[in-house]
Structures are given as C-alpha cells and as structure tokens.
Amino acid sequence: MFLEGIRKKAGRFLLRRKLRKLKRKKHFVNIAEARTVGILFQPAVNDSFEPVNEFVARLRGEGKEVFVIGYVDDEKVPDFLLLRKGYQFFCRNDLNWYFQPEPEFVSEFIKKEIDLLVNLSFDDLLPLDYIHSLSRARFKSGRFRKDNETTDFSIDVRDKRDIKYLIEQLSHYLQIINRK
C-alpha cells in the first residue's frame, strides 16, 4: 500500500509536468453542435454500463461520432465487456508503473481533437484523470472536483452519486448553454 501511494504521487507529478506542455484549442461546444464526442467511464461501478450505453446510442442516433473508453479497476477486463462493439476497455494490467494507461487506443484517443469530452467517472482514478487531462478535446465536461483545472464545465453531483443523474444533468446543461 505504501509503495502504491508513492507510485500514484509520482504518476500525478508526471501528469502535471505533461500538462504544462499541453497545447489545446479550448472552445465551448454545446452538445447539439458537437460532431465528435469522447466518453470516459468506469463500467463496473454502480451499474453504469447500461445508462452509458443508452447515452451513446442517443448521441449516435443524432449523427455524432462517439468514442468510448472504459477503465476497469481490476486485474482484467470481464469477458462480457470485451464483446461490446464501439467500446474500448483497459484494466490495471494495462498500466505502467506510474498508473498511466499504455494501450495504443488510449494514446490515439488522447491525440484526437474531438469536440466534446464527457467524463462520467465518480472516482478520482489516475488512469482516467490521465486521459481526461491530456485529451486534446476542444471542450471537457464532467462532475465537479476540487482542484481540477482540466475540466471546462462541471456539475456538482455530490449529493446524488448516480450515473443516470450525472448524464441527465450534463446533457441538460450542455444543451442549453451557449444557444444562438
């Protein structure tokens, strides 16, 4: 446990160093204007897969290109998740010593200049924070967290830790803000 804490601190330190070098074109994009959407989530937490799946289907039904990455905080990704078309998953075995994800699809996701990134994670997990923070997305959204300078728009859902509620709130506010 002690070594894990040191590794996480080192990982956060390295992430902050990489963030200083990050050049990102920040621009507000509401959900109606977005052509490409990236979604980050934890499929094993609070039965989050189905609500996320419904959200993805709705966005794709609106003609948006959607990229989804899920992090499983376990040694391996469960088999039932591996068969999901259009979703990519990684687990602890896919992390380096500093808890940074190593799969190639993560690097590709980070480099994409997507219009809107939606982080649906409730936990402060370094692997998802790494992707969220370094993403070149034009606009980043998610739940409110203290000391988070990498999220452009956040919703405070401390009182209701429910993925459906978070999706509903983000969708609502990202729909009404900045209407022309």
N, C-alpha and C positions, 0 to 999 in steps of 0.2 A: 504494500500500500504506500509506503514511504517513497519507494523508487517510482511508482506510478505518479505520485504527486510532483516529483522533480521532473519527470518526463513531460507532464502536462504544462508545468510552468515554462519549461524550455520550449515546448511547442507553441505556447501563447506568445513568448518572446519572439520566436522566429516569425510567427504570423504578423506581429506588429511591425517587424522590420520589412517584411514583404509589402505590407500595406503602405508604408511610406513611399515605396517606389511605384505603387499602382497609379496609373493614369486612366481615369474613367470619364466618359462623357455622361455626366449626370443630367437627366432631363425628365421632368414629370410626365408620366404616361398613365392615363387612366385605363381601366380595364377594357373599355369599349374601343379605344384607339390601338391597344396593343395587338400586334400581329404575331409576336412570338412571346411565349410565357414559359418561364422555368419554375419548377416547383420542387422544394426540398421538404422531406418529411421523415418521420420515424414510423414505419408500418406496423411495428409490434406494440405501440403504445396506444392505450385507450381505444382499441378497435378503430384505428384511424384509416385503415385501408379503404373501406367502402365509401366513407364521405369524400376522401381524396379522389377515389375513382369516379364518383359522381361529378365532382368539380371538374376533373379532367375531361370527362365526356361532354359536359356542358360547354367548356371552352372550345373543345374540338368541334362541337356542333355549331359554334359561332364562327368557324373557319380559321381558328387560331392554330398555329403550330405550337405544340406543347411538349416540353422536355421535362421528364420526371426522374428525380434521383431520391432513393430512399436509403437510409442508414439503419442497419440492424445492429444494435449494441450487444452482439453475441459473437461467438466464435465462427458461426457460419450462417449463411442466408437460408431460411427454411425453403424446402422444395416448392411449396405452393406459391411462393413469390417469384421463383425463377421462371415460371411459365407465363408471366404477365407480359404481354406484348406492349411495347412502348414505354416500359418502365425499366430502370436500371437500379440495381441494388449492390451495396457493398457492406462489409462487416469488419469486425476488429482484425481479422486476419489480413485485411486489405490495407492496413495502416502501417506507416513506418514507425520508427522508434519514438517520434515526436507526436504521434497520433494524427498525422496528416495522411489523407487518403492517397493511395498510389495508383488505382486503376486508371487506364488511359482515358476511359469515358469521362472521368471526373475532370481531368486536365482539359479535355475538349469542351466540356460544359462551362468551365471557368472562362475559357477564351472566347466563347460565343458572345456576341454583342446582342443579347436578347433585349426585348423592350421592357419586360416586367419580370422581376424575380419575386416569388411568393414563398417565404419560409414559414412552414406550418409546424415547426418543431417547438415544443414547450420547454424542453430541457436545454441547458447550456452545454452542448456536446461539441468538443473541439473539432471533430471531423466535419460536422455540418456548419459550424461557425467558420471554418477554413474556407469552405466552398462559398458560403454566403458573402463573406468579407472580400474575397479575392475575385468574385464574379465581376465581369465587365458589363453586367446588366445596366441598362440606362436608368432604371428605377427599381429600388429594392424595398420590399414591404415584409411585414411580419408582426409578431407580438412584441409588445413593449418590454424592453430590458434596460436596466440601469447601465450606464457607461457604454452604451452601444452607439458608436458613431458611424457605423457602416449601413444602418437601415435608414432609408429616406422617409418612410412612412410606417408608423407602428400603431397598433391597437393595444390598449391595456385590458387584458382579459384575466387578471389575477384572480378575480372573484369567481370566474367560471372557466375552468380548465377543460374545455370541451372542443374538440376539433371541428365539429359541425358549427358551433357558435363562432369560432375564430374565422372559418371560411365565410360564413354568413356576414360577419362584421367587415372583414376585409373586402369582400365582394361589394357590399353596400357602399362603403365609403370610397372605394376606388372607382365606383361607377358614377357617383355624384360630384366628386371633386373635379374642378377644372373643366366643367362643361362649357362649351362655346355657345 
